[in-house]
Amino acid sequence: MKILLTGCAGFIGSHTTERLLDRGDEVIGLDDFNDYYDPAIKRKNISSSQKMRGLTLIEGDIRDSDLIEKIFRNNRLDAVIHLAARAGVRPSLLHPTLYEAANVQGLLNLLEATKAFGSPYFLFASSSSVYGVSPRLPWREDDPIDCPISPYAVTKRSGELMCFCYHQAFGLNSCSLRFFTVYGPRQRPEMAIAKFFRAILNDEPVTVYGDGSAKRDFTFVADIVDGLVAALDRQMAYEIVNLGGSQTVQVLDLIHRIGKLVGREPKVVFAPAQPGDVPTTWADPTRAERLLGMTPTTNLDRGLGLYYEWLQKNR
């Protein structure tokens, strides 16, 4: 397949790029290498893929409609995997217009080009953030989701609805995948597990927002890529699917697991809970199992070990 992959040099994107190239797909990789975190990290992420056959790397922004049209015009695409986005709940509260422009207008540019140039299959990376403070646990894809608590969550739900609109109005086949707290090698430096490891290894305080009882469904990046590839190959008409590990643990438990792994006692300090944070994320994996044959295979302790091995080589 010939696939346009946006956000190809990011955390999840670089792993997905490698997986697709390894199995023989041709990848048109698009990334703007913005400064949300050090662009040098993303350039290192994608460097191994640049040595593989089948990658065309384009540096550009999904908000540039002329560039998007040019890419579609010059390539006969079989599928689009749209991972590029402004990520992070807390920063979206500070910069909501930036998040709307990147995550909504950028998606619209891609959908318009998809409609105009052969309607290749469309995969959209959504987020568990769309569930907000929904009290039903574990979260199912057909739960009511009318309580998002961050602009980031709103942009991701808007993206799901826009994909549905283009499916209904123009016959565009698509699948929206709700990612649950992804972690693993190459994860962004501001993400919780990366910060916790860094603080503990440097014998610095580990800041916990709230009382540490918040729970997260941590899902290893290789399992997420398994789900992405399965959704790509199944070419569904329109679906929304959770990609989660059903391994929900408390933040304090996570910190102590990391401390045990690295052989150091964490120095935990508490700070006020942050706006936009939800008390729990927890995926019901039933639909992913039924539609994608996807069951996560990496439990949290194994995944933390793999991340630590990577971190020791790349600190």
N, C-alpha and C positions, 0 to 999 in steps of 0.2 A: 504494500500500500504506500501511497504517497500522502504524507500527513503534514499539515501545518500545526506546529506545536508552539503556542505562545508561552512566554515565561520559561523558555527552555533551559536557561542557565541558573534558575533558582533552585531551592532545596528539592522540592518534589520534581520539578521540571528536568533537572539534570539527571536524576535517576531514571525518569521516564524516557528521556532521550537515549540513554545507554541501552535500556531494555529494547526499545524499538529498533535501534540500529543493530543490536546483537542478533535479533531474529530476522533481519534482512529488509526491514522497511526503509523507505526513503523519507528523511525528515527535513522539512523546511523549518528551521528553528528561528523564532523571533524573540528578542529580548532587548529592553531599552537600557539595561545596566544602570538603573537609577541609583541614587545615593540613600535610599531608605536604610541600607547598611552598606558597608564597604564594597564597591563594585569589584574590587580585586578578588574578593571571595567568590563572586559569581563567575568571574573569568577563570578562576582555578577550577570551579565546579565543572565547567563545560570543556576544559582543556583535554580531558581524556577522550571525550566524544569527538573532538576535532581531529583526533588521530585515526578515527574509525571511518570506514567507507559509508557514504550515504547521507552525510549531513551538509546542508547549506545553511550557514549561520548569517542571519540578517540582524543588524543592530538598528532598532527603531521602536516607535511607540504605537501602541494599539489605538491611541487617540488620533493618530494621523490617518485620516480616511483615504487620502490619496495613496499613501504607501500601502495600505491594506488592499485597496483596489488593484494596485500594480502587482502585488504578490499573487492575488487570485487570477489576474489576467494572464500572468506569465507561467502559471503552474496548474496543471490539471489535477486537482486534489481529490482524493478519495475520502478524506476525513479531516476534521479540525479538532484538536484537543486544546481547549482554552483554559490555561492555568494562570496566565498573567493577571495580576491584580495588585492593588494596594492592600496589604494584609495588616492585621492587628486591630483588635477591638479598641484599645485605649487611644492609639494615635488617631483613629477615626473620629473620636469625640473632639479632638483638637482641630482637625482639618477635614470637616465633612464635605466641603465642595471639591477638594482634591479626590476624595474617595468616590464621590458621585461621578466625577469626570472620567476617572480611570476605570471604575468597575461597572458603570452603567453605559456611559457614552462609548467607551472602548468596546464593550460587548456588542452594542448596537452596530458599530462599524463592521464588526465581523459577521454579524447576522445578515446585514444588508448585502455584504459581498458574497456570503454563502448563497443567499437567495438569487443573486444576479449571475453567479457562475457555477451552475450545475448542481447546486444543493448537496454538497458533500455532507456526510454524517457529522453531527456536531456533539462533542462532549464538553460539558460545562462543569468546572470545579466550583461547587458550592461549599457550604460550611455548616457544621452543627450549630453555629451561632444563630441560624435562622429560627431555632426552637426557642430562643430567649429564655424566659423563666417559666416555660410550660411545666406544669406540675406532674404531668403523666410520665412515669418512668417504667421501663426504658422507653426512649423516644422512637415512635414509629413514623414512617413517611406520611401516613394519612392522618396524623394528629393535627388538630387545629394549631396554627402557628401565627397568632395575631398579637404576640407580645415580644417583639424584638426590642433589645435595650441598647443598641449601638447603631450608629450610621453604617458601620461595616456590615452588620447583620442585615440591615435594610437593603443595602446594595446587593447582597447575595440573594436575598429573597426576590428582589426586583429582577435579577438575572434569570432565576428559575421561571418566573412569570413571563418574562420576555421570550424565553425559549418555547414555552407552551403556546404563546401567542403566534409565534412564527410557525410552529407545527400546525396549529389550527387554521391559520389564515393562508399559509403558503406551502403546506405539506412538508416542512422541514423535519426530518427525523433527528431526534436528539435525546440525550440522557444527561440529567443533572445529578452529580455525585456529591453527597454531603460528607465532607471529610471531618473526622473526629480526632482532634488533638494529635496531629501527626508528629513523630519524633524520629530521630535516627541520624546517621552520618550526614554531614553538611547542613544540619538544621540551622536556621537563622540564629545569629548570636544573641538576639534579645528574647528568644523563646525560653520558657521556664526551665526545661531540663538543661539547656546549654548554660543558663545563668547559674543554676544550682551547682552543676559540676564545677564551673569556673570558681565560684565562691568557696566551695568546700576544698578544692585542690589548692587554692591560694590561702587557705586558713582565714578567710574573711567571713563576716556575718552573712547569713542567708536570710534575705528579707521575704517574709510571708505576709501577704495582704489579707486582712481578716484574721480569723482564729485558726486557720489551717485545716478546717473541716471541709473546705470545698473539694469536690470530687471531679476527676477528669477521666474520660475514656481514652487512654493513651493507645495509639495505633502506630505500629512500626511502619516506616516508609516503604519497605519492600512489599508489605501486605497491601498498602494503598496502590502501589504500582500494579500489583496483581489484579486488583479490582478495576483499575483504569483499562488495562489491556483486555480483560474479559468483557468489559462494557464496549470497548472498541470493536471487538470481534463479533459481538452478538447483534449489532446494528438494530437496536430497538426503535420502535416508532416514536414513543415518548414515554420516559420513565423518570422518576426521582428515586434514588437509591442511597441509603446510608452506607458509608464505608467506615466501620468502626470495629474496634477489637473486643467490645464487651468486657473490658478489663478496667472498670472504673475503680480508682483508688483515691484515698484522701491525699491532699498535697503534703501533709506532714509525713504520711507513710512513705510517699515517694522520696522525700528528702532523706529519711533515715535509710531507705534502701540504697540510695546513692552513697551515703556515708559509709555504710557497711561494705559496699563494693570497692570503694577506694581506700578503705581502712582509716577513715578519719571521722571524728565526731563532729557533726554539723553544729555551728553556732547560730541558732535560729533567733531572729528578732522579728517582732510583729509590728505591722503598720496598719493604718486604717484600710478597710476594704475599698476597692477602687470602683468608680462608676463603670458600668458596662460589663463587669464580671458577673457570671452566673454561678449559682451554688453547685450545680451538678451538670455534667454531660454524660450521657449513657445511651449508646446505640442499641436498638433492636436490630440484630443482623439477619432476621428471617428473610427479608426480601432479597438481600444480597446473596444469601445462600441459594434461594430458589431461582433467581434470574441470572446470576453470574457464576454460580457454583463457587462462590468466594467465601472461604472461612479463614480468618487470620491464623497464621501458624507460628507467629513469634510472640511469646508471652512477654510480660513487662520485664522480668528479671533478665531473660535472654536478650531482649532488645537493649536494655541499659548496658549490658556487657558488651554488646557489639558496638554501641556508641562509644563506650569508654576505650575500647581497642582502637577505634578510629581516631578518637581525640588524642590519645597518646602519640600517635603517628603524625598528627597535624596541629598540635598546639603551637 
